[in-house]
């Protein structure tokens, strides 16, 4: 059995979610020939405490200084800054080398673009010993060129709209595979809720938002069945419970997000990579509460431009949008539901696993020849 490194980093929810879904798909592949091996090389290089500090600084910048983050994101798109930063992350490069020595992989899957820039340190592209590289792009529609300035044999995109943008950016068409964003296979059942049922809404709150409790209080006043997820912060959970006064089910950390999505008519959340594409896979419309400039702008456009949901950037706006969606026997919601059903499915991770197995077979056959 071949061990396949699947590389990620904790800078944004999408990278880790995609990588873990690919690992799960590899481990359940019917060929039985591959084993997924998850690596966060920043975590391995710096240890849990420093890696968490790096991640927290990234999240703080993106959430609290969105214009600064948007400017940096734009600069990364226009200027080859990523390649210039490689010398600044020598411990990560060292962890990369240790991973290669340990696994000696024939195929590598990466869900974080920085790692692709390390490849020339180990092989020439023409080297027959070089592993095949599959890059899983976790952004929709707004695709930073940092994803494809470094080499990859394949670029897997979340959808055809993203593939079209990458073609326009100059990526060879034959390298782009619009296989879909890799998500949990628990979403494969897709949402079967109907407009005739009492509306069920899943509100995913970020405790870092100053108005988070106001969101809970405002939406809990609607005639809906409201479930709110709040993460691990016990004090925040208590504040939300007090604000909703029994009018909502309030959950702390939970591993039941796929099931909660599937049973909901609408998910109300920021336009994070994992959440947005999980909604697409589950066939559940979104109301978008926050858009961080850069990659999240593309995620939001995927939903809104395709008529699969709407913006609700304040508690009052989200409340009004929900009321409109479920008015007149859910006419607007039904349109959203039909639109998001056509945007994708939950099979992206399995398609990537099939690609890995094909690439592995090619490598093995070449080596035997």
PyMOL commands that set and color helices and strands:
alter all, ss='L'
color gray80, all
select helices_A, chain A and resi 13-27+41-64+66-78+81-103+113-121+145-147+160-168+173-175+185-187+212-219+234-244+257-262+273-282+295-305+315-341+348-368
alter helices_A, ss='H'
color red, helices_A
select strands_A, chain A and resi 2-8+34-40+107-110+132-136+154-156+176-177+200-204+225-229+248-251+266-269+285-288+309-311
alter strands_A, ss='S'
color yellow, strands_A
deselect
rebuild
show_as cartoon
